[in-house]
Amino acid sequence: MAQLLLNLSMAGQACLILGDPALAARKIKALSKTEACIEFFCEKHTDIVSQSECLKVLELYPDLDTKKYALIVVASEDLGLVKRAVADAKAHQIPINVYKKPELSTANFPYLIDRDPITIAVSSQGASAQMTRLIQTKINALIPVQFGRLANFFKAKQMLVNKKLTAQSDRRRFWESMADGAIAETIYQGKEDEAEKIFEKRLNEEGNAACGEVYLIGAGPGDPDLLTFKALRLLQSADVILYDRLVNPSILDYCKPTAERLYVGKAMSNHAVPQSEINQRLIDLAKEGKRVARLKGGDPFIFGRGGEEIEGLAEEGIPFQVIPGITAANGCSSYAGIPLTHRDYAQSVRFITGHLKEGELDLDWPSFVSQDQTLVFYMGLSNLDKICAKLIAHGRDKETPVALVEKGTMPAQRLLIATLETMPLKLKASSFEGPALTIVGDVVKLHEKLDWFHN
């Protein structure tokens, strides 16, 4: 490691920027945030607009003998200006950063992840700006935007905690539980008054037992890349994961290694764990002080029975969060190149369960007749012949296109396209087993033109 990254206090420090205003813009913006006193000189006349109250435009190249600069930045490809500035910086022992010349620079600007007062710097020592930008983007995605507010909250509480918990080990354990638990999530949501109450209760609890919480997380339709940032963050903080049959096993790799994983999947007429038992497990685990992730395929509030699971939590006063997921209808249709609505084909969409209720498909069939309406049936593979027959019987055109999407958003995704009249026989001749989603409507005609996933 040839360079050492340091945090320097720049407030009130004089910094000199030389060269082209366009090239200097990013450096001016970065230094402005530090409240440095920026002086800018360009050999050609410039009408540069001040980006900071601390920015001063110079008429002449400054005399470095009469003023001490904390930093010089050369934002120019003019070799004469570069040579002069480098020589001056060396003579006066001033750190210098030269545009696209890491070999001439004694100071480099890292890419910053700004969560004031938390700042994370990423640097390749001038070797690859593309790599540092990539890393910056990945870190940015994982750290909540409100992370700085959490840091300020902790700073304000340090003296109180130090007074209450005299042992360093107790303080460390306490702060660790705070940084990754209910208080952190409450502050991220902007509920600082509620965070204050949780903090006081937590600090005064006998034995400082951690507060339990449940995260109802939508895992999306299959592709792990479709997880939301928040879903990923909470999944990585959970102590216990309760997951369904439709959750891609690869998503479980994102859990922390010490997390307990409990399979509670349900298939037709084959429930690994009854729903009532799942509901009670969530309550019991949270009461043990654990952070519990209830991981469900698709979205927990769209045919996911998520409402049933959190009703019990609400009655018990257990904190919970609901993290939406990309529902199967959106994910599968997008990956199949079938827009659910389209100005020329469909002005509305209906999400419908294809499960039998007491042996019958008890649905409002007459309301499904409109040709400018897209219908999406969940869990309807085994009843697809009945669905097609009912729609035709109630007036939907038998030539209406139908798409069956199996294992949507996954590499093994397959499509079967037919009409309401021909789909039952075509399905019987196929090897489709599911999980599958059925899309009914003229928008299916767009698949051949818009299919991007398999092209």
Secondary structure as GFF3:
##gff-version 3
##sequence-region A 1 455
A	DSSP	beta_strand	14	19	.	.	.	ID=ss1
A	DSSP	alpha_helix	21	32	.	.	.	ID=ss2
A	DSSP	beta_strand	37	41	.	.	.	ID=ss3
A	DSSP	beta_strand	55	58	.	.	.	ID=ss4
A	DSSP	beta_strand	71	75	.	.	.	ID=ss5
A	DSSP	alpha_helix	79	91	.	.	.	ID=ss6
A	DSSP	beta_strand	96	98	.	.	.	ID=ss7
A	DSSP	beta_strand	111	115	.	.	.	ID=ss8
A	DSSP	beta_strand	118	122	.	.	.	ID=ss9
A	DSSP	alpha_helix	129	142	.	.	.	ID=ss10
A	DSSP	alpha_helix	147	164	.	.	.	ID=ss11
A	DSSP	alpha_helix	168	179	.	.	.	ID=ss12
A	DSSP	alpha_helix	182	188	.	.	.	ID=ss13
A	DSSP	alpha_helix	192	204	.	.	.	ID=ss14
A	DSSP	three_ten_helix	206	208	.	.	.	ID=ss15
A	DSSP	beta_strand	213	218	.	.	.	ID=ss16
A	DSSP	three_ten_helix	224	226	.	.	.	ID=ss17
A	DSSP	alpha_helix	229	237	.	.	.	ID=ss18
A	DSSP	beta_strand	240	243	.	.	.	ID=ss19
A	DSSP	three_ten_helix	249	254	.	.	.	ID=ss20
A	DSSP	beta_strand	260	263	.	.	.	ID=ss21
A	DSSP	beta_strand	266	267	.	.	.	ID=ss22
A	DSSP	beta_strand	270	271	.	.	.	ID=ss23
A	DSSP	alpha_helix	275	287	.	.	.	ID=ss24
A	DSSP	beta_strand	291	296	.	.	.	ID=ss25
A	DSSP	alpha_helix	306	316	.	.	.	ID=ss26
A	DSSP	beta_strand	320	323	.	.	.	ID=ss27
A	DSSP	alpha_helix	328	335	.	.	.	ID=ss28
A	DSSP	beta_strand	348	353	.	.	.	ID=ss29
A	DSSP	three_ten_helix	365	368	.	.	.	ID=ss30
A	DSSP	beta_strand	373	378	.	.	.	ID=ss31
A	DSSP	three_ten_helix	381	383	.	.	.	ID=ss32
A	DSSP	alpha_helix	384	393	.	.	.	ID=ss33
A	DSSP	beta_strand	401	406	.	.	.	ID=ss34
A	DSSP	beta_strand	414	419	.	.	.	ID=ss35
A	DSSP	alpha_helix	423	428	.	.	.	ID=ss36
A	DSSP	beta_strand	436	440	.	.	.	ID=ss37
A	DSSP	three_ten_helix	442	446	.	.	.	ID=ss38
A	DSSP	alpha_helix	447	450	.	.	.	ID=ss39
###
